[in-house]
Amino acid sequence: MGANHSHGPADTAGAGLPGSRATVRVTLAGILTLALATLAGLIWLWPGDPGGEGASSPQLQRVKGTIVQITLTPCPQEPPVEGAGAQTPPPSDPATCGTARVKLTSGDQAGRSVTAQLPSGPGAQRFTTGDDIVLTYLPGDTLEASPYQISDHDRSFPLLLAGVAFALAVIAFGRWRGLSALVGLAITFVLLLMFLIPAILAGEPPLLVAIVGASAIMLAVLYLTHGFTVTTSIAIIGTTVSLALTGLLSYLAIGLVRLNGITDESSFYLDTGYQINTQGLLLASIIIGTLGVLDDVTVTQAVTVAELARANPAYGFARLYRAAARIGRAHIASVINTIVLAYAGASLPLLLLISVGREPIGQVVTNPVLAQEIVRSIVGTLGLIASVPITTALAAAATRRTTTPTADRPPSRARHRRRGDRTDEPPFPKPAHAHAHADAFAAHDHPAATGPRPSPAPPLPVRRTRTRPTEDRNGHHPHPW
């Protein structure tokens, strides 16, 4: 395939396992079955064109503009909060009270200047002259207030710069492999935004949609990034088996802990407004989140087995599995910490609120929000742990051995052997006088059998040399013989 880029001997992923033709046929059959099932699922679950219900009713529109002038006004006095001891809330920031004159840069009225109220109150953002902003516009508004409201800063250009810097860094280091990784990332976003999310909003089962979407992402991205090889195919099969096991464990864990997936306003709104199965949505989120780490582990294990088999052709299944499993254990030990820290970082505001409340640790752990994150971490980690032996065993079984099965025998524990015990070297040659003595003994013991033979050559004299000791300054030998 065109995605199989080779960069010399260092390109380990594209080299592939040294497998036989039978191995290639079996692997290809499994991949074709998975690809056909994924394609059928995409065709069946692909969301249709959303209807035009509500197209006639006015909807909020987002337009962009630039602040050209700000007029500040005194902030109004906030009334005291009831039930709080008649305490007066803190005053608003003076920089957030007033109006802003904005020049529109997008929409039907681009180029026109409008006036909008500055957002005020606790947590309101501060805006200055020259800021690029996003406004909300409600068509057909007949109120005296302006139909334009300042919503947020426009972060399109800074994010574009960050994206360009990211792409350049990936291409500069990975070259063609980095470029193919970027294309795979683009395919991932397309499948998430055009298939996964619309299909769930259309009422399809979230778990089934996540499985089909994860399979499509896995097939497209891994083959595009690592090439169409036996190594990549083994990694895909190992990822599929591990994902299926993760889904099963997630289903059992959610039922055991009795989680319904409703932990905040967003999930509550999806449940009541769109009748989406939030429990299935939780299962789908676990599968999609686990896929991002699973492909890293499975590809690493498959490539490790391929390199070990290429460097040690005499290794059999057992030795390949043991050597690659040691590397996998070291990899998993670091990945587990990565998963826990990722979930902890995402839930840091929640952890701070729980810490401020000074609740007992038992109530904190059993809180639905925190319990859901704990289940995510545990199930995802179990799936990763299972992926190492699964992928390693598949890759080791698919490797073609070039020697006899005795290669599985572990090496001897003796670290130092005597030279005479080695069977792979010829014996020491006998000196000439040894052969002469042997012939003389044979002639003396069996004179009839030997017959008249010439007298043996005398043995060669053995010259013994001594090293002259070093003389001191006076010419004496400090160590005479």
C-alpha positions as CSV (number, residue, x, y, z in Angstrom):
1,M,0.0,0.0,0.0
2,G,1.0,3.6,-0.4
3,A,1.2,4.1,3.3
4,N,4.0,1.7,3.7
5,H,7.0,4.0,3.8
6,S,10.5,2.5,4.3
7,H,13.3,4.5,5.8
8,G,16.1,1.9,6.0
9,P,17.1,-0.5,8.6
10,A,15.9,1.7,11.4
11,D,12.4,1.6,10.2
12,T,11.3,-1.3,12.5
13,A,7.6,-1.0,12.1
14,G,7.6,-1.4,8.4
15,A,9.8,-4.4,8.3
16,G,7.2,-6.9,9.5
17,L,7.4,-10.2,11.2
18,P,9.4,-13.0,9.5
19,G,6.2,-15.0,9.1
20,S,5.4,-17.9,6.7
21,R,2.9,-17.9,4.0
22,A,0.4,-19.7,6.2
23,T,0.7,-17.0,8.8
24,V,0.2,-14.3,6.3
25,R,-3.0,-16.0,4.9
26,V,-4.5,-16.5,8.4
27,T,-3.7,-13.0,9.4
28,L,-5.1,-11.6,6.2
29,A,-8.3,-13.6,6.6
30,G,-8.8,-12.2,10.1
31,I,-8.2,-8.6,9.0
32,L,-10.5,-8.9,6.0
33,T,-13.3,-10.3,8.3
34,L,-12.8,-7.3,10.7
35,A,-12.7,-4.8,7.8
36,L,-15.9,-6.2,6.2
37,A,-17.8,-6.2,9.5
38,T,-16.6,-2.6,10.2
39,L,-17.7,-1.5,6.7
40,A,-21.1,-3.1,7.2
41,G,-21.5,-1.4,10.5
42,L,-20.6,2.0,9.1
43,I,-23.1,1.7,6.3
44,W,-25.8,0.5,8.7
45,L,-25.2,3.1,11.4
46,W,-24.2,6.1,9.3
47,P,-26.4,9.0,10.3
48,G,-28.7,10.4,7.7
49,D,-29.3,14.0,6.8
50,P,-30.8,15.8,9.8
51,G,-34.2,17.1,9.2
52,G,-35.1,20.8,8.9
53,E,-37.3,20.9,11.9
54,G,-36.7,24.3,13.6
55,A,-35.2,25.8,10.5
56,S,-38.0,28.3,10.3
57,S,-37.6,29.4,13.9
58,P,-35.0,32.0,14.7
59,Q,-31.8,30.5,16.0
60,L,-28.7,32.0,17.6
61,Q,-26.0,32.8,15.2
62,R,-22.3,33.2,15.9
63,V,-20.5,36.1,14.2
64,K,-17.0,37.5,14.7
65,G,-15.9,41.1,15.2
66,T,-13.2,43.4,16.5
67,I,-13.6,45.8,19.4
68,V,-12.9,49.4,18.3
69,Q,-14.0,51.3,21.3
70,I,-15.0,50.6,25.0
71,T,-17.1,52.9,27.1
72,L,-17.0,52.1,30.8
73,T,-19.9,53.0,33.2
74,P,-20.3,52.7,37.0
75,C,-21.2,49.1,38.0
76,P,-24.7,48.7,39.6
77,Q,-24.9,47.8,43.2
78,E,-25.7,44.1,43.7
79,P,-28.5,43.3,46.1
80,P,-27.7,41.3,49.2
81,V,-28.0,37.5,49.0
82,E,-30.9,36.1,50.9
83,G,-30.1,33.5,53.6
84,A,-26.5,34.6,53.8
85,G,-26.8,37.0,56.7
86,A,-27.6,39.9,54.5
87,Q,-24.0,39.9,53.2
88,T,-23.3,42.1,50.2
89,P,-21.7,40.3,47.4
90,P,-18.3,41.5,46.2
91,P,-18.4,44.4,43.7
92,S,-18.0,43.7,40.0
93,D,-14.8,44.5,38.2
94,P,-15.1,48.1,36.9
95,A,-13.5,47.0,33.7
96,T,-16.5,44.7,32.9
97,C,-19.2,47.3,33.2
98,G,-20.1,49.4,30.1
99,T,-20.6,49.0,26.4
100,A,-18.3,48.1,23.4
101,R,-18.4,49.2,19.9
102,V,-17.6,46.3,17.6
103,K,-16.9,46.1,13.9
104,L,-18.3,42.9,12.5
105,T,-15.9,40.8,10.4
106,S,-18.2,37.9,9.4
107,G,-21.9,37.2,8.8
108,D,-24.4,39.0,6.5
109,Q,-23.6,42.4,8.1
110,A,-19.8,42.2,7.9
111,G,-18.2,45.7,8.0
112,R,-21.0,47.2,10.0
113,S,-20.3,48.7,13.5
114,V,-22.7,47.6,16.3
115,T,-22.9,48.3,20.1
116,A,-23.0,45.4,22.6
117,Q,-23.1,45.3,26.3
118,L,-19.9,44.1,28.1
119,P,-20.5,40.9,30.1
120,S,-20.3,41.6,33.8
121,G,-20.7,39.7,37.1
122,P,-18.6,37.0,38.9
123,G,-16.1,35.3,36.5
124,A,-16.8,37.7,33.6
125,Q,-13.9,38.0,31.1
126,R,-12.2,41.3,30.5
127,F,-12.1,42.8,27.0
128,T,-9.9,45.6,25.7
129,T,-9.8,47.7,22.5
130,G,-8.5,45.6,19.5
131,D,-9.6,42.2,20.8
132,D,-11.0,39.8,18.3
133,I,-14.3,38.5,19.8
134,V,-17.2,36.2,19.1
135,L,-20.8,37.6,19.4
136,T,-24.2,35.9,19.5
137,Y,-26.9,37.4,17.2
138,L,-30.6,36.6,17.5
139,P,-32.4,37.5,14.2
140,G,-35.8,39.2,14.5
141,D,-35.2,40.5,18.0
142,T,-37.7,43.3,18.7
143,L,-36.5,44.2,22.1
144,E,-34.9,47.6,22.8
145,A,-31.7,45.9,23.8
146,S,-29.1,45.2,21.1
147,P,-29.5,41.8,19.3
148,Y,-25.7,41.4,19.6
149,Q,-24.2,40.0,22.8
150,I,-20.5,39.5,23.4
151,S,-19.8,35.8,24.0
152,D,-16.1,35.1,24.2
153,H,-12.7,35.9,22.8
154,D,-12.0,34.7,19.2
155,R,-9.2,32.1,19.6
156,S,-9.2,30.9,16.0
157,F,-5.8,32.5,15.0
158,P,-3.9,31.4,18.1
159,L,-5.2,27.9,17.8
160,L,-4.2,27.9,14.1
161,L,-0.7,28.9,15.0
162,A,-0.5,26.2,17.6
163,G,-1.7,23.6,15.1
164,V,0.8,24.7,12.5
165,A,3.6,24.5,15.0
166,F,2.5,21.0,16.0
167,A,2.3,19.8,12.4
168,L,5.7,21.2,11.6
169,A,7.3,19.6,14.6
170,V,5.8,16.2,13.8
171,I,6.9,16.4,10.2
172,A,10.4,17.6,11.0
173,F,11.0,14.7,13.4
174,G,8.9,11.9,11.7
175,R,9.2,13.0,8.1
176,W,7.0,10.7,5.9
177,R,6.0,8.7,9.0
178,G,5.0,11.9,10.8
179,L,3.0,13.1,7.7
180,S,1.1,9.9,7.6
181,A,0.4,10.2,11.3
182,L,-1.1,13.6,10.7
183,V,-3.3,12.2,8.0
184,G,-4.4,9.5,10.4
185,L,-5.2,12.1,13.0
186,A,-7.4,13.9,10.5
187,I,-9.2,10.7,9.7
188,T,-9.9,10.2,13.4
189,F,-11.4,13.7,13.7
190,V,-13.6,13.1,10.6
191,L,-14.9,9.8,12.0
192,L,-15.6,11.3,15.4
193,L,-17.4,14.4,14.1
194,M,-19.2,13.0,11.1
195,F,-20.1,9.5,12.3
196,L,-19.7,8.9,16.1
197,I,-21.3,12.0,17.5
198,P,-24.1,12.3,14.9
199,A,-25.0,8.6,15.1
200,I,-25.4,8.8,18.9
201,L,-27.5,12.0,18.6
202,A,-29.6,10.2,16.0
203,G,-30.6,7.6,18.6
204,E,-28.3,4.7,17.6
205,P,-26.9,2.5,20.5
206,P,-23.9,4.3,21.8
207,L,-22.0,1.1,22.6
208,L,-22.4,-0.3,19.1
209,V,-21.5,3.0,17.5
210,A,-18.4,3.2,19.6
211,I,-17.3,-0.3,18.7
212,V,-17.7,0.3,14.9
213,G,-16.1,3.8,15.1
214,A,-13.2,2.5,17.1
215,S,-12.6,-0.4,14.6
216,A,-12.7,2.1,11.7
217,I,-10.3,4.4,13.4
218,M,-8.0,1.6,14.3
219,L,-7.9,0.1,10.7
220,A,-7.4,3.4,9.0
221,V,-4.9,5.0,11.3
222,L,-2.6,2.0,12.1
223,Y,-2.3,0.9,8.5
224,L,-1.8,4.4,7.3
225,T,0.8,5.2,10.0
226,H,2.7,1.9,10.2
227,G,2.1,0.3,6.7
228,F,0.3,-2.8,5.5
229,T,2.5,-5.4,7.2
230,V,2.1,-8.6,9.2
231,T,3.3,-6.7,12.3
232,T,0.6,-4.0,12.0
233,S,-2.0,-6.7,11.3
234,I,-1.0,-8.6,14.5
235,A,-1.2,-5.3,16.4
236,I,-4.7,-4.6,15.0
237,I,-5.9,-8.1,16.0
238,G,-4.5,-7.7,19.5
239,T,-6.1,-4.3,19.8
240,T,-9.5,-5.7,18.7
241,V,-9.4,-8.6,21.2
242,S,-8.3,-6.2,24.0
243,L,-11.1,-3.7,23.1
244,A,-13.7,-6.5,23.2
245,L,-12.4,-7.5,26.7
246,T,-12.4,-3.9,27.8
247,G,-16.0,-3.5,26.7
248,L,-17.1,-6.7,28.6
249,L,-15.3,-5.5,31.7
250,S,-16.9,-2.1,31.4
251,Y,-20.3,-3.5,31.1
252,L,-19.8,-5.7,34.2
253,A,-18.3,-2.9,36.3
254,I,-20.9,-0.4,35.5
255,G,-23.7,-2.9,36.4
256,L,-21.8,-3.8,39.6
257,V,-21.3,-0.3,40.8
258,R,-24.7,0.8,39.5
259,L,-23.7,3.8,37.5
260,N,-26.2,5.4,35.2
261,G,-23.9,7.9,33.4
262,I,-25.6,11.0,34.7
263,T,-23.1,13.0,36.7
264,D,-23.5,16.6,35.5
265,E,-25.9,19.0,33.6
266,S,-24.7,17.9,30.2
267,S,-25.4,14.2,30.7
268,F,-28.8,15.1,32.4
269,Y,-29.7,17.3,29.4
270,L,-28.8,14.5,26.9
271,D,-30.9,12.1,28.9
272,T,-34.0,14.2,29.2
273,G,-33.8,16.3,26.0
274,Y,-32.5,13.8,23.5
275,Q,-33.4,10.5,25.2
276,I,-29.9,9.2,24.8
277,N,-28.9,6.1,26.8
278,T,-26.3,7.7,29.2
279,Q,-25.2,4.3,30.5
280,G,-24.3,3.3,26.9
281,L,-22.7,6.6,26.4
282,L,-20.5,5.9,29.4
283,L,-19.5,2.6,27.9
284,A,-18.7,4.2,24.6
285,S,-16.5,6.9,26.2
286,I,-14.5,4.2,28.0
287,I,-13.9,2.3,24.8
288,I,-12.9,5.3,22.8
289,G,-10.6,6.5,25.6
290,T,-8.9,3.1,25.9
291,L,-8.3,2.9,22.2
292,G,-5.9,5.9,22.3
293,V,-3.5,4.0,24.6
294,L,-4.1,0.4,23.4
295,D,-2.8,1.0,19.9
296,D,0.4,2.3,21.4
297,V,0.9,-0.8,23.5
298,T,0.0,-3.3,20.9
299,V,2.1,-1.8,18.2
300,T,5.1,-1.7,20.5
301,Q,4.7,-5.3,21.5
302,A,4.3,-6.5,17.9
303,V,7.4,-4.5,16.7
304,T,9.4,-5.8,19.7
305,V,8.7,-9.4,18.9
306,A,9.6,-8.8,15.2
307,E,12.9,-7.2,16.2
308,L,13.7,-10.0,18.6
309,A,13.0,-12.6,16.0
310,R,15.1,-10.9,13.4
311,A,18.0,-10.4,15.8
312,N,17.8,-14.0,17.2
313,P,16.5,-16.4,14.5
314,A,17.0,-19.3,16.9
315,Y,14.4,-18.1,19.4
316,G,11.3,-20.1,19.5
317,F,7.8,-19.2,20.8
318,A,8.6,-19.4,24.5
319,R,11.8,-17.4,24.4
320,L,10.3,-14.7,22.2
321,Y,7.3,-14.4,24.5
322,R,9.4,-14.2,27.7
323,A,11.7,-11.5,26.2
324,A,9.0,-9.4,24.8
325,A,6.8,-9.7,27.9
326,R,9.6,-8.2,30.0
327,I,9.5,-5.1,27.8
328,G,5.7,-5.0,28.0
329,R,5.7,-5.1,31.8
330,A,8.0,-2.1,31.9
331,H,5.8,-0.3,29.4
332,I,2.6,-1.0,31.3
333,A,4.1,0.2,34.6
334,S,4.6,3.6,33.1
335,V,1.3,3.7,31.2
336,I,-0.8,3.0,34.3
337,N,0.5,6.1,36.0
338,T,-0.2,8.1,32.8
339,I,-3.9,7.0,32.8
340,V,-4.4,7.8,36.5
341,L,-2.7,11.2,36.1
342,A,-4.8,12.0,33.0
343,Y,-8.1,11.3,34.8
344,A,-6.9,13.2,37.9
345,G,-6.0,16.2,35.8
346,A,-9.4,16.2,34.1
347,S,-11.2,16.0,37.4
348,L,-9.0,18.5,39.3
349,P,-11.7,21.1,39.9
350,L,-14.0,18.4,41.3
351,L,-11.3,17.1,43.6
352,L,-10.7,20.7,44.9
353,L,-14.5,21.1,45.6
354,I,-14.6,17.7,47.4
355,S,-11.5,18.7,49.4
356,V,-13.1,22.1,50.4
357,G,-16.2,20.2,51.6
358,R,-14.1,18.2,54.0
359,E,-16.2,15.1,53.5
360,P,-15.1,11.6,54.8
361,I,-13.0,9.6,52.4
362,G,-15.7,7.0,52.1
363,Q,-18.3,9.5,50.9
364,V,-15.8,11.0,48.5
365,V,-14.9,7.7,46.8
366,T,-18.6,6.6,46.5
367,N,-19.7,9.9,45.0
368,P,-21.1,9.1,41.5
369,V,-18.8,11.5,39.7
370,L,-15.6,10.2,41.3
371,A,-16.8,6.5,41.2
372,Q,-17.3,6.9,37.4
373,E,-13.7,8.1,37.0
374,I,-12.4,5.3,39.2
375,V,-14.3,2.7,37.0
376,R,-12.8,4.3,33.9
377,S,-9.3,4.1,35.3
378,I,-9.6,0.5,36.5
379,V,-11.3,-0.9,33.4
380,G,-8.9,0.9,31.1
381,T,-5.9,-0.4,33.0
382,L,-7.1,-4.0,32.9
383,G,-7.6,-3.7,29.2
384,L,-4.1,-2.5,28.8
385,I,-2.6,-5.2,31.0
386,A,-4.5,-7.8,29.0
387,S,-3.2,-6.4,25.6
388,V,0.4,-7.2,26.4
389,P,0.2,-11.0,26.7
390,I,-2.5,-11.2,24.0
391,T,-0.5,-9.3,21.4
392,T,2.9,-10.8,22.4
393,A,1.5,-14.3,22.1
394,L,-0.1,-13.6,18.7
395,A,3.2,-12.0,17.4
396,A,5.3,-14.8,18.7
397,A,3.1,-17.5,17.2
398,A,3.1,-15.7,13.9
399,T,6.9,-15.7,13.7
400,R,8.6,-18.2,11.4
401,R,11.3,-20.2,13.2
402,T,14.4,-21.0,11.2
403,T,15.9,-23.6,13.6
404,T,14.8,-26.7,15.4
405,P,12.4,-26.5,18.4
406,T,15.4,-27.0,20.7
407,A,15.7,-23.2,20.6
408,D,13.0,-23.0,23.3
409,R,15.4,-24.7,25.7
410,P,16.8,-22.1,28.2
411,P,20.5,-21.5,28.1
412,S,22.8,-23.3,30.6
413,R,23.3,-21.5,33.9
414,A,27.1,-22.1,33.8
415,R,28.7,-18.8,33.0
416,H,32.3,-20.1,32.6
417,R,33.2,-23.3,30.9
418,R,36.5,-25.1,30.6
419,R,38.0,-25.1,27.2
420,G,38.1,-28.9,27.1
421,D,34.4,-29.2,27.8
422,R,33.3,-27.4,24.6
423,T,32.2,-29.7,21.8
424,D,32.1,-27.1,19.1
425,E,35.9,-26.7,18.9
426,P,38.5,-29.2,17.7
427,P,40.8,-30.8,20.3
428,F,44.2,-29.3,21.0
429,P,46.8,-30.7,18.6
430,K,49.4,-33.0,20.1
431,P,53.0,-32.0,19.9
432,A,55.4,-33.9,17.6
433,H,57.3,-35.7,20.4
434,A,54.1,-37.1,21.7
435,H,53.4,-38.9,18.4
436,A,57.0,-40.2,18.4
437,H,56.7,-41.7,21.9
438,A,53.4,-43.3,20.9
439,D,54.9,-45.0,17.8
440,A,57.9,-46.2,19.9
441,F,55.6,-47.8,22.5
442,A,53.5,-49.5,19.7
443,A,56.7,-51.0,18.1
444,H,58.0,-52.3,21.5
445,D,54.7,-54.0,22.4
446,H,53.8,-55.5,19.0
447,P,57.0,-56.0,17.0
448,A,55.4,-58.5,14.6
449,A,52.4,-56.3,13.8
450,T,54.5,-53.3,13.2
451,G,57.3,-54.9,11.2
452,P,60.5,-53.1,10.4
453,R,60.0,-49.5,10.8
454,P,62.4,-46.6,10.6
455,S,63.6,-45.3,13.8
456,P,61.5,-42.4,15.1
457,A,62.9,-39.0,14.9
458,P,64.2,-37.7,18.2
459,P,61.9,-35.3,20.0
460,L,62.5,-31.7,19.5
461,P,64.3,-30.0,22.3
462,V,62.1,-27.7,24.3
463,R,63.7,-24.4,24.8
464,R,63.0,-22.7,28.1
465,T,63.5,-19.0,28.3
466,R,63.9,-16.9,31.4
467,T,63.1,-13.2,31.7
468,R,66.1,-11.2,32.8
469,P,65.4,-9.4,36.0
470,T,65.5,-5.6,35.9
471,E,68.8,-4.1,37.2
472,D,68.8,-1.3,39.7
473,R,70.9,1.8,39.5
474,N,74.0,0.1,40.9
475,G,73.8,-2.8,38.4
476,H,72.7,-5.4,40.9
477,H,69.8,-7.8,40.4
478,P,67.3,-7.2,43.1
479,H,65.7,-10.6,42.6
480,P,68.4,-13.1,41.5
481,W,67.3,-16.6,40.4
